[in-house]
Structures are given as C-alpha cells and as structure tokens.
C-alpha cells in the first residue's frame, strides 16, 4: 500500500527514525512466495507511478519526475487473513529472515535509483505520522504487475 504525502515520519520509542517531505510512503508487506526480483519490480513500479499532479493538477508525474522522497515501512499485517474468526492469521506472510532480506533489498533498490530513501525499523513497534496529500492511497499487488 502506498500513500502520496506532503510529509511523513516514523518513530520508534518516541524517537524519529525516518522522515521525508513530499513523496511516497510505502507500507511494504512481504509474502511467503515473494522473491528479490519481486521486491525490485514493485519498487520500480512505485517510483514510476504517475500519481503526482502536473501544472494542470492532473496526476501525470512520478516520484522520479518531482524528485520526491520515499519512506518504506515494513508491515506484515498487510498479509493478514481475516476470513475466519475474529483473530487475524498471518500464514501468508514471509518468515522473518526472508521478509527482512526483501525489505532491505527494497530500500537498497529505491536508493540506487537516485531517490532519497528512508526507513522504519524492521520488526519494531512503529508510529507513522503522515499527511496524505490528496488524499491519494493506492494498493499495489505483484499480481497486477
């Protein structure tokens, strides 16, 4: 899930660990079947999505076009299965080792594209504070790529 923001920061235990101005916050869920190439593919798509307004106000510019920043926050709860009972199941989420590896690769790949990239703290209890510009929120799935 991604959100176009005018500003955002993530905190752990009251301390800001990642902060951006205008850009995109990516809440990255890693599934059990996801690969390194999947992480690169989805980040490449996010950086090129034309979700920022041009001079006429039409969504026609990408994060790369505007020189915006990228805050990536790991969020395994995106893989919650809520279909049975009242307690979420996370059986579709990747194990911790694989999830950490793909999350770190997503960060590296985003930065390697010349984008100011910031991060949350993997497996930490984080507080995310953001101003959703628009609002503009998008759900992006590998199946749609």
C-alpha positions, 0 to 999 in steps of 0.5 A: 500500500502506498500513500502520496504525502506532503510529509511523513515520519516514523518513530520508534520509542518516541524517537524519529527514525525516518522522515521525508517531505513530499513523496511516497510512503510505502507500507511494504508487506512481504509474502511467503512466495515473494522473491528479490526480483519481486521486491525490485519490480514493485519498487520500480513500479512505485517510483514510476507511478504517475500519481503526482499532479502536473501544472494542470493538477492532473496526476501525470508525474512520478516520484522520479519526475518531482524528485520526491522522497520515499519512506518504506515501512515494513508491515506484515499485517498487510498479509493478514487473513481475516476470513475466519474468526475474529483473530487475524492469521498471518500464514501468508506472510514471509518468515522473518529472515526472508521478509527482512532480506526483501525489505532491505533489498527494497530500500537498497533498490529505491536508493540506487535509483537516485531517490532519497530513501528512508526507513522504519525499523524492521520488526519494531513497534512503529508510529507513522505520522503522515499527511496524505496529500490528496488524499491519494492511497493506492494498493499495489499487488505483484499480481497486477504487475 
